[in-house]
Amino acid sequence: MPQSDRRRKRKVKGSDLLIRGLEDEGVKCIFGIPGEETLDIMQSICKSKTKIKFVTTRCEWGAALMAASYGRLTGKTGVCLVTCGPGVLNLPNGAGYAFLGGAPLLMIGGQKPIKSRPQAGFQRIDAVAVMKPVTKLAIQIASAQLIPSTVRESFRVTQEGKQGPVYLELPDDIAAEKCEEEEV
């Protein structure tokens, strides 16, 4: 049997794929405020192979401004992480700052589960629609398998043409979802 047919597959959480994607892009620091919908992401940050540093801020707007300023000063995409509802609603001012100033910024927002809705509409807003006018790209990740390619595309968009912000929404159930990947 050829070597390629004997590759073992393992299950990996979506949040681990997200953090691996950020590591692959050279991210060293994430600004933000943890919340219930970002717990899986926070656990994955703690397991980061490159030891990504999480800088806790006082408000989400501050996280976006700090990440945008980091991007503007270094030329590398700054990253911030916030939770859903009011957390995401504090991002548009920072996104506008990055959009108008040409700062590469990746904003990651948590969201309530999308495959099941045990809490109905509590703190659920259409954050993607809110962020579209002040970003170059705003999308929701609907499957753990899409995370690696979506992260790569997001970094490309922050850097292409006039640098600017991108918003990624990662629902709680997708962050916790496990998908198969080949072991290398």
N, C-alpha and C positions, 0 to 999 in steps of 0.2 A: 504494500500500500504506500503510495507517495507520501512524503512528509507533510505536504499541505493538507491531505485528507485526514491526518491524525492530529491536527491542531485541536487542543481542548478549548472548550468554551466555558466561560464563567459568567455569573450574573453580577452586574454593576449597577449601583444606584444612579439615578439621573443627576443628583447633586454632586456625586463624585465625578461624573463626566463633565459637569459644568466647571468644577474647580480644575480638573486636568486640562480643560480647554483654556482656562485663564492662565495656568502655568505655562502651557505651550506658547502663549502669546507674550510671555515674559512679565506677567503681573506680579508685583512684589507687595502691593498694598491695596487694601479695599477700605473705603470710608463708609460709615453707615451706622444704622441702628438695628440691632437684631429684633425679631418679633416671632410670633407663633408660626407664621407661614414661611419663615426662613430658617427654622431650626435644623432641617436636614442640611441646608447649605452651610450653616455655621459649623455643624459637626464635620462636614467635609473639609472646611477651611482648617479646622484643628488637625486633620489628618494630612494636610498638604505636604507633599514631598519637598517642595521648595520653601516651606514655612511662610506662606503668604501671611502678612501681618494685617490684622483687622483693627482699624482705628475707629473707636466709638465716638460719635459726634453727639452734640446736644439736640440737633434737629436734622431732619432729612434734607432740608434746603441747604444747610451747612455742609452736609455730606456731598451733595451735588456740586456745590461751589468749590469745596476742597479738591474733589476729584477733577473737576474742570480746570482748576488752577494748576494742579499737578500736570494735567495733559498739556496745558498751554505752555508751561515752563520747560517741560522735558521733551515735548513732541511725541511722547508715548501716550497711548490711551489711558486716561484715568478711569477708575472703576468705583462705583458706589452701589450699596445694597440697602434696600428698605423693605418694609413689610407692606401689606395691602391697605386699602381704605385710605385713611388720613395720611398714612406714611407716604404713599405714592402721590397723593394730592399736594404734598409739599415739594415735589420735584420740578414742576414746570418753570419756576423762576430760575433755578439752576440750569435747567435745560436751555432756557432762553438765553442766558448768559453765555453758555457754551456755543449755542447756535449762532448768535450774533458776533461773538468774538472769535469764532473759528477754532474752538478748543476741542480736541478729541476726547469724548466722554462716553462711557458705557454705563448706563443706569440699569440695574437689575432690580425688579420689583417682585415680591412674593404675591401670591394670590390664593384665594380659597380653592379647594379642589374643584376640578371641572368635570370629572367623570361621575362624581356623586356629590350631592349638595346637602350634607347633613344640617348645615346651619342656614339653609335657604339663602336669603340675600343679605345676611348680616355683613356689613363692611364690604360688600361687593359693588364695585363700580367698574365701568368700562374704561380702565386706565389706558388701554391702547388707544382708544379714541381721544382721550384727554391729551395724550402725549404726541399724537401725530402732527399737530400744527407746529410744535416746537422742536421736532427732531428730524433727522434725515431718514430714520426708519424706526417704526414702533411695531413690535409683533409679540404674540403670545406663542410660547413653545407648547405644542399639544402632544408631544410624545418624547420620551427619554431618548429614543433612537435619533431624534433630530437635533439633539443638543450639540454634539461636536461640530456639525456643519453650520449650525446657526451661530455659534460662538465665533467661528472663523469668519463667516460672512459679516457679522456685526463689527468685528475689528477692522475688516477691509473697508466697510462703509464709513467708519469714523475717520479713517485716514485718507480716503479717496477724495479728489477735488478739494474743495474748501473743507477743512476738517470740521467735525461737529459731533453732536450727540446722537446716540442710539438708545432706545429703550427696549429691554427684553423683559417679558413677564413670564415667570416660572411658577405655575401653580403648585401648591403643596403636594398634591398627589403625583404630579409628574416628577417632582424632585425626589420623591420617595420610590417611584416606580423603578423596577429592576428590568434591565434588558440584557441580552446575551452579547458578549463580545469575545473575540478570539484572544487567547493568551499569546503573548509574543515571546 
